[in-house]
Every structure is written in C-alpha cells, then in structure tokens.
C-alpha cells in the first residue's frame, strides 16, 4: 500500500504531518489481502483519517489544484458515523461509491459492482470471489482527474471466469464542477460507464439524464496521498501514482 516518498520529503516536510500520514499508511499495510478488514482495524483507520483531516497542509484555495493527476485507490470504507452514511435509491448505478463496502467488516475486499449484483455473479461463477481458495488477484482501481476538462475517469479491473476466462475493465466517466460554498468540494455527475472485456466485448452505457449526481470532498491532500469523502458517507484513501513536481 505504501506509496513512494516524494523528492521533497525530508528537511522541508513537517514531521507532525508526516508522522500522522505514516501512521495511517502503516495501518493500511496491515489490511488483509482479499478479505474484509477487521472491525477494530477499520475503526483505527477511520480514527487516523479523521486526525489527518484535522491537519491538512494544503490551504483551502489550493485543494482543487492539488487534485489534478493520477491516483490509485488504497482503501475505502463507509464511515457510519457520518451524516451521509445512508445510500440513495440510485446507488446501484454509481460505481465509484459502490466501492464503499470494500474492506468493511463483513464486506467485500474487491468490489467492482453493487453488492447484490456482484453476489449473484460470483455465485454463478462469472466473477472471481473476494477470498476463498481461489485467492484472486486484488482488484486495482485507479482515478485520473483532469482539471482543464473538469472530468474524472475511474478505471476498475475486471476478471471473469465464465463462460471463459477473460480480463477487462470498468471505466466510469464523471463530470464535475467546483462547489460554490465549499472550496474543498466538487459536485459530480456520472455520465457514462464503459465495459471492456478483452476480445469479447466493448460497450458504453450512457447514463444521460439518469446519471447520478453527488459530491466529493477532500479533507486531506499532500504530495503523496489524498483522503476524500463521498456524499453517501464513503471514505477513500488514495495515493499519487507519480511524484508531483512543485512549480518554482
């Protein structure tokens, strides 16, 4: 889980912030692979997340600029203490927020679809289960944020077993705009979902006017990691996939 240190780490960094961040990364290092995170560890991670959110080194007006670039999802869960923990009626069509049950106690380690749908597909043998004797490779979820186009692209790897083994991806395109009242928040609208299965299928599901809307608020961001909360109570911890260069 631990992302590489950036070139600016060292004397110029703030030890207290680095210490809190490293403590969170150490907790994430102890998350079991292909299995739900134990309840006590989940609570420890969420407590560490809240502590970091209280010491964000990035100024309010700079948060949006710091979101630009490529990210990889390290861990996600639903914070049941948040006011947004209950899901709406269209949550089944929201692939980003649907990952909110990953690593929750009793949840799934590698979700790519809404829980009810994935349960059924795993039971049919179409999708690899999360855990068990087959020990599937972890699902990799990445995110690219383009500030100029005001778009977010989420890519989740898919691995099917039947009717024949095939790998592919689920690509979700999201439009966003800065929120007028909260400078750490962006308002989002899910526009399209593309399913790509190698040598088998490639189709786009346009969401159009039924595309879910919501928001994402970043409570912590630095040169290495980002903590973002969703409008359904989800918490996402992501790492930069490349070192961000500071302008001089």
C-alpha positions in Angstrom: 0.0 0.0 0.0 2.8 2.4 0.9 3.3 5.0 -2.0 6.9 6.1 -2.7 8.3 9.1 -1.0 8.3 12.3 -3.0 11.5 14.2 -3.8 10.5 17.0 -1.4 10.4 14.7 1.7 13.0 15.5 4.3 14.0 18.8 5.8 11.2 20.7 4.1 8.5 18.4 5.4 6.5 18.9 8.6 7.3 16.0 11.0 3.9 16.0 12.7 2.0 15.8 9.5 4.5 13.1 8.1 4.1 11.2 11.3 0.3 11.1 11.1 0.4 10.2 7.4 2.9 7.4 8.0 0.8 6.1 10.9 -2.2 5.8 8.5 0.0 4.1 5.9 1.2 1.6 8.5 -2.3 0.7 9.4 -3.1 0.2 5.7 -0.1 -2.1 5.4 -1.8 -4.4 7.9 -5.1 -4.7 6.0 -5.5 -8.4 5.0 -5.5 -9.1 1.3 -8.7 -10.4 -0.3 -10.6 -10.3 2.9 -12.6 -7.7 4.9 -10.8 -5.5 7.3 -11.5 -6.5 10.9 -13.8 -4.1 12.8 -11.1 -2.9 15.2 -8.7 -2.2 12.4 -11.4 -0.4 10.4 -12.1 1.9 13.4 -8.4 2.6 13.8 -8.0 3.5 10.2 -11.0 5.8 10.3 -9.7 7.4 13.5 -6.4 8.1 11.8 -8.2 9.5 8.8 -10.1 12.0 11.0 -6.9 13.0 12.7 -5.2 13.7 9.3 -8.3 15.7 8.1 -7.7 18.0 11.1 -4.2 18.8 10.0 -4.3 19.2 6.2 -1.2 21.0 5.0 -2.9 22.3 1.9 -4.7 25.7 2.0 -8.4 25.8 1.2 -7.9 27.7 -2.1 -5.2 25.2 -3.3 -7.1 21.9 -2.7 -8.7 21.8 -6.2 -5.4 22.3 -8.0 -3.8 19.5 -5.9 -6.4 17.0 -7.1 -5.0 17.0 -10.7 -3.3 13.9 -11.9 -3.4 10.1 -11.5 -4.3 8.3 -8.3 -4.7 4.7 -7.1 -7.2 3.6 -4.5 -5.5 2.2 -1.4 -8.5 1.6 0.8 -12.2 2.6 1.1 -15.0 2.1 3.6 -18.2 3.7 4.8 -17.9 5.9 7.9 -21.1 5.0 9.6 -20.7 8.0 12.0 -21.0 10.4 9.1 -24.3 12.1 8.3 -24.3 10.8 4.7 -24.0 7.0 5.5 -27.4 6.1 4.1 -27.5 5.4 0.4 -29.9 6.8 -2.1 -32.3 4.9 -4.5 -29.9 5.2 -7.5 -26.8 3.9 -5.6 -26.7 0.8 -7.7 -25.6 2.7 -10.8 -22.8 4.6 -9.0 -19.6 2.5 -9.5 -17.3 4.9 -7.5 -19.5 5.0 -4.4 -20.3 1.3 -4.8 -16.7 0.6 -3.7 -17.7 1.9 -0.3 -18.3 -1.5 1.1 -14.7 -2.7 0.4 -12.9 -3.8 3.5 -15.8 -3.1 5.8 -16.3 -5.7 8.5 -18.3 -8.4 6.8 -17.9 -6.7 3.5 -16.0 -7.5 0.3 -12.4 -6.8 -0.3 -12.6 -6.5 -4.1 -15.9 -5.0 -5.2 -16.4 -3.8 -8.7 -20.2 -3.7 -8.8 -23.1 -3.1 -6.4 -23.1 -5.7 -3.7 -26.3 -7.5 -4.7 -25.3 -7.8 -8.3 -21.7 -9.0 -7.5 -23.1 -11.6 -5.1 -25.2 -13.1 -7.8 -22.4 -13.0 -10.5 -19.9 -14.6 -8.1 -22.5 -17.3 -7.2 -22.8 -18.1 -10.9 -19.1 -18.3 -11.2 -18.8 -15.4 -13.6 -16.8 -13.1 -11.3 -13.9 -14.2 -9.0 -15.0 -14.1 -5.4 -13.1 -12.0 -2.8 -11.2 -14.6 -0.8 -11.6 -18.3 -0.5 -9.4 -21.0 -2.1 -9.1 -19.3 -5.4 -7.2 -16.3 -3.9 -7.9 -13.9 -6.9 -5.5 -11.1 -7.6 -6.6 -7.8 -5.9 -8.8 -5.5 -7.9 -6.9 -2.4 -9.0 -8.8 0.8 -9.0 -7.3 4.0 -10.5 -8.5 7.5 -11.0 -7.4 10.3 -13.3 -8.5 13.9 -12.7 -8.4 16.5 -15.5 -8.9 20.0 -14.2 -9.0 21.6 -17.6 -11.8 19.3 -18.9 -13.4 19.1 -15.4 -13.6 15.4 -15.7 -12.8 12.3 -13.6 -12.2 8.9 -15.0 -12.3 5.9 -12.8 -10.9 2.5 -14.0 -11.5 -0.8 -12.2 -10.0 -4.0 -13.4 -12.5 -6.9 -14.1 -11.7 -10.6 -14.2 -14.4 -13.0 -15.4 -14.3 -16.8 -15.2 -17.3 -17.9 -17.2 -18.2 -18.8 -19.9 -14.4 -18.5 -20.5 -11.6 -16.6 -18.6 -11.3 -13.0 -19.7 -9.9 -9.8 -18.2 -11.2 -6.4 -18.8 -12.1 -3.1 -17.1 -14.9 -1.0 -16.0 -14.4 2.7 -16.9 -16.6 5.3 -15.4 -16.6 8.9 -16.7 -17.7 11.7 -14.3 -18.1 15.4 -14.9 -17.5 17.8 -12.0 -17.6 21.5 -11.1 -16.3 23.3 -8.0 -18.8 23.8 -5.3 -19.8 27.4 -4.8 -19.8 27.3 -1.0 -17.1 24.8 -0.1 -13.7 25.1 -1.7 -12.7 21.5 -0.8 -15.7 20.0 -2.5 -16.6 19.2 -6.1 -20.1 18.4 -7.3 -20.2 15.4 -9.7 -22.4 13.9 -12.3 -21.8 10.3 -13.6 -22.1 10.4 -17.4 -21.1 7.1 -18.8 -19.9 3.6 -17.9 -17.8 1.6 -20.4 -17.3 -2.2 -20.0 -14.3 -3.6 -21.8 -13.6 -7.3 -22.0 -10.5 -8.3 -23.9 -11.5 -9.9 -27.3 -15.1 -10.4 -26.0 -17.0 -7.1 -25.6 -16.6 -3.4 -25.6 -19.7 -1.3 -25.0 -20.7 2.0 -23.4 -23.7 2.5 -21.1 -24.6 6.3 -21.4 -26.2 7.5 -18.2 -27.6 10.7 -19.6 -30.2 12.4 -17.5 -30.4 9.5 -15.1 -26.8 9.7 -14.3 -26.4 10.0 -10.5 -25.2 13.3 -9.0 -23.4 13.9 -5.8 -20.3 15.4 -4.3 -16.7 14.5 -3.2 -15.0 16.5 -0.5 -11.2 16.3 0.0 -10.3 16.7 3.7 -6.6 15.9 3.2 -4.2 16.1 0.3 -0.4 16.4 0.0 2.3 15.3 -2.4 1.7 11.6 -1.6 -1.8 10.8 -0.5 -5.4 12.1 -0.6 -8.4 11.5 1.7 -11.8 12.2 0.1 -15.3 11.7 1.4 -18.3 11.0 -0.8 -21.9 12.1 -0.5 -23.0 8.6 0.8 -20.6 8.5 3.7 -17.8 6.8 1.9 -14.1 7.4 2.7 -11.5 7.0 0.1 -7.7 6.9 0.7 -5.7 7.2 -2.5 -2.0 7.6 -3.4 -0.5 9.5 -6.2 0.9 7.2 -8.9 3.6 9.7 -9.8 5.6 12.3 -7.9 4.0 15.8 -8.3 6.5 18.4 -9.3 6.3 21.7 -7.4 6.4 24.9 -9.5 9.3 27.2 -8.8 
